[in-house]
């Protein structure tokens, strides 16, 4: 019996070493690549503590709505909005509880793959549902939210007489205990005024200047965006000579990001 126990321990030790080696060897297979697949599934393959910074904005589940904004693709008064047609390979209309679980699963994986001095900048949108503010606490509660940054956007329309025109989104700074900003970055306020991206085929693209603000405010070397979309986070990483990892479920957006990154790298070489 003792011999059997020893053999089992040896086998488990070998299995652990194999898994550790596989994850360690996989580092180069992630760096500076756009990977097409499910955000949670791909992040589960990333080694612990590999990523120093996560910058991302998930789909907001806008078509699951109590109003007639972009509900079930009708468009309503938002008929000309790019998001009316939804995302490629994601319908943005999950039952709310399923959506919350999905996003919490995403955040859990992000927390695993960042070290003790890592951080997540998680962009989301508050909205009114059923006459009450949906402030996303059901997603972020329990995670170490250190600060809420207000991203003030330009313009917008409001067809609901029950509340004022929404002009901002929020960015949750979810930080591990040892995370610090780079020198002098803490001089920035917590209200950021950036115009949303207008010249982009993706229906909900980040403005590069917004991501540049985040990336330049840290010393992070490897930056992940698990909802990479058209590749803006990668563009910003390149701007500051950082490595990136991009994930997106849409083959269309992955190809869009790769093409955009290639074009940007060619421009950078000319500077």
C-alpha positions in Angstrom: 0.0 0.0 0.0 2.9 2.3 0.9 4.5 1.6 -2.5 1.3 2.3 -4.3 0.9 5.7 -2.5 4.5 6.6 -3.4 3.8 5.8 -7.1 0.6 7.8 -7.1 2.5 10.8 -5.6 5.3 10.4 -8.2 2.7 10.3 -11.1 1.0 13.4 -9.7 4.3 15.2 -9.4 5.2 14.4 -13.0 1.7 15.5 -14.1 2.1 18.8 -12.3 5.6 19.4 -13.8 4.2 18.6 -17.3 1.4 21.1 -16.9 3.7 23.7 -15.5 6.1 23.2 -18.4 3.3 23.3 -21.0 2.1 26.6 -19.6 5.6 28.1 -19.3 6.4 27.0 -22.9 3.1 28.5 -24.1 4.1 32.1 -23.2 5.5 32.8 -26.6 2.4 31.4 -28.3 0.3 34.2 -26.8 2.6 37.3 -27.1 1.8 39.8 -29.8 -0.9 37.6 -31.3 -4.7 37.9 -32.0 -6.3 34.7 -30.9 -9.8 33.8 -32.1 -12.0 32.1 -29.5 -14.0 32.5 -26.4 -12.6 35.0 -23.9 -12.9 32.7 -20.9 -11.7 29.6 -22.7 -8.6 31.3 -24.1 -7.8 33.0 -20.8 -7.9 29.6 -19.0 -4.9 28.6 -21.2 -2.8 31.6 -20.2 -0.3 31.0 -17.4 -0.8 32.5 -14.0 0.7 36.0 -13.5 1.7 36.3 -17.2 -0.2 39.5 -18.0 0.6 42.7 -16.2 -2.4 44.8 -17.4 -5.8 44.0 -18.8 -7.6 46.8 -20.7 -11.0 45.8 -22.1 -14.6 46.7 -22.8 -17.0 43.7 -23.1 -20.3 43.7 -25.0 -22.8 45.6 -22.8 -25.8 43.2 -23.5 -27.6 46.2 -24.9 -30.2 44.2 -26.8 -31.5 42.7 -23.5 -33.4 45.8 -22.8 -36.7 46.8 -21.1 -37.0 49.7 -23.6 -37.2 49.8 -27.4 -33.6 51.1 -28.0 -31.8 48.3 -29.8 -34.0 45.5 -28.5 -34.1 42.3 -30.6 -32.6 44.1 -33.6 -35.6 46.4 -34.4 -33.4 49.5 -33.8 -36.4 51.6 -32.7 -35.3 55.2 -32.4 -31.7 54.0 -32.7 -32.3 52.6 -36.2 -29.2 54.3 -37.6 -26.9 53.2 -34.7 -24.0 50.9 -35.7 -24.7 48.7 -32.7 -28.3 48.1 -34.0 -26.9 45.4 -36.2 -25.1 43.8 -33.2 -21.6 42.3 -33.1 -20.3 39.7 -35.4 -20.6 36.2 -33.7 -22.3 37.7 -30.6 -26.0 38.6 -30.3 -25.6 40.9 -27.3 -28.9 39.7 -25.9 -28.2 37.2 -23.1 -30.5 36.7 -20.1 -29.3 39.2 -17.5 -28.2 36.6 -14.9 -26.3 34.6 -17.6 -24.6 37.8 -18.7 -23.5 38.7 -15.2 -22.1 35.2 -14.6 -20.2 35.3 -17.9 -18.6 38.7 -17.0 -17.8 37.5 -13.5 -16.1 34.4 -15.0 -14.1 36.7 -17.3 -13.0 38.9 -14.4 -12.1 35.8 -12.3 -9.7 34.7 -15.1 -8.3 38.2 -15.5 -7.5 38.3 -11.8 -5.7 34.9 -12.0 -3.4 35.9 -14.8 -2.3 39.2 -13.4 0.4 39.4 -10.7 0.3 41.2 -7.3 1.2 44.5 -9.0 -1.2 44.0 -11.9 -4.5 45.7 -12.7 -7.6 45.6 -14.8 -9.2 48.6 -16.5 -12.7 47.4 -17.2 -14.9 49.7 -19.2 -18.7 49.3 -18.9 -21.9 51.4 -19.3 -24.5 52.1 -16.7 -28.0 52.4 -18.0 -31.6 52.6 -16.8 -33.6 49.4 -16.9 -37.2 49.1 -15.7 -37.0 52.7 -14.4 -34.0 51.9 -12.2 -30.2 52.5 -12.6 -28.3 49.4 -13.6 -24.9 50.3 -12.2 -23.1 46.9 -12.8 -22.5 46.2 -9.1 -23.8 42.7 -9.7 -20.7 42.2 -12.0 -17.9 43.9 -10.1 -19.0 43.3 -6.4 -16.4 41.2 -4.6 -13.6 42.3 -6.9 -11.0 44.8 -5.6 -12.3 47.9 -7.3 -10.0 50.7 -6.4 -11.4 53.6 -8.4 -14.2 54.4 -10.9 -13.0 56.6 -13.8 -15.6 58.6 -15.7 -15.1 58.5 -19.5 -17.0 61.5 -20.8 -18.0 61.0 -24.4 -19.3 63.5 -26.9 -22.8 63.9 -28.1 -25.5 61.3 -27.8 -29.3 61.2 -27.9 -31.9 60.6 -25.3 -35.5 59.7 -26.2 -36.6 58.9 -22.6 -38.2 61.8 -20.7 -37.6 59.9 -17.4 -33.9 60.9 -17.1 -31.2 63.2 -18.4 -29.0 62.5 -21.4 -26.3 59.9 -20.5 -22.9 61.4 -21.6 -20.4 59.0 -20.0 -19.3 55.5 -19.4 -17.3 54.1 -16.5 -13.9 52.4 -16.3 -13.4 50.3 -13.2 -9.8 50.2 -12.0 -9.7 46.7 -10.4 -6.2 46.5 -8.9 -4.1 43.9 -7.1 -2.5 45.2 -3.8 0.9 46.2 -5.2 -0.3 48.0 -8.3 1.0 51.5 -8.8 0.8 54.1 -11.5 3.9 55.3 -13.3 5.7 58.5 -12.2 3.4 61.6 -12.4 0.5 59.6 -13.9 -1.5 60.2 -10.7 -1.7 63.8 -11.7 -4.5 62.9 -14.1 -8.0 63.4 -12.7 -10.7 60.7 -12.7 -12.9 62.3 -15.3 -11.5 61.7 -18.8 -12.8 63.6 -21.9 -12.3 61.6 -25.1 -14.4 61.6 -28.2 -15.6 58.1 -29.1 -14.0 56.5 -32.2 -15.9 57.4 -35.4 -13.8 56.1 -38.2 -13.8 52.4 -37.4 -15.7 49.4 -38.9 -16.2 47.9 -35.5 -19.5 49.0 -33.9 -18.1 49.9 -30.5 -14.4 50.7 -30.9 -12.2 52.3 -28.2 -10.6 55.6 -29.1 -6.8 55.1 -29.3 -6.2 58.2 -27.1 -8.2 56.7 -24.3 -6.1 53.5 -24.2 -2.9 55.5 -24.6 -3.8 57.3 -21.4 -4.1 54.0 -19.6 -1.1 52.2 -21.0 1.2 55.2 -20.6 0.1 55.5 -17.0 1.6 52.1 -16.1 4.9 50.3 -16.5 3.1 47.1 -17.6 5.0 45.1 -20.2 2.3 42.6 -21.3 -1.2 43.9 -22.0 -4.3 41.8 -22.6 -7.6 42.7 -24.1 -9.9 39.6 -24.1 -12.5 41.6 -26.2 -10.0 43.0 -28.6 -12.4 43.9 -31.4 -10.6 46.0 -34.0 -7.3 45.9 -32.2 -7.1 49.3 -30.5 -5.5 48.0 -27.3 -2.8 46.3 -29.4 -2.2 49.6 -31.3 -1.7 51.4 -28.0 0.7 48.7 -26.7 2.8 49.1 -29.9 2.8 52.9 -29.4 4.5 52.4 -26.0 6.7 49.4 -27.0 4.7 46.9 -24.9 3.7 43.3 -25.8 0.0 42.6 -26.3 -2.3 39.6 -26.3 -5.7 40.0 -28.1 -8.7 37.7 -27.9 -11.9 37.9 -29.8 -14.6 35.4 -30.7 -15.3 36.9 -34.1 -13.0 35.7 -37.0 -14.1 38.9 -38.8 -12.9 41.2 -36.0 -9.7 39.1 -35.5 -8.8 39.6 -39.2 -9.7 43.3 -38.9 -7.4 43.7 -35.9 -4.5 41.9 -37.6 -4.8 44.0 -40.7 -5.0 47.2 -38.6 -2.0 46.2 -36.5 0.1 45.4 -39.6 -0.8 48.8 -41.1 0.1 50.6 -37.8 3.4 48.8 -37.5 4.4 49.8 -41.0 3.6 53.4 -40.1 5.6 53.2 -36.9 8.7 52.1 -38.9 8.4 55.3 -41.0 8.4 57.6 -37.9 
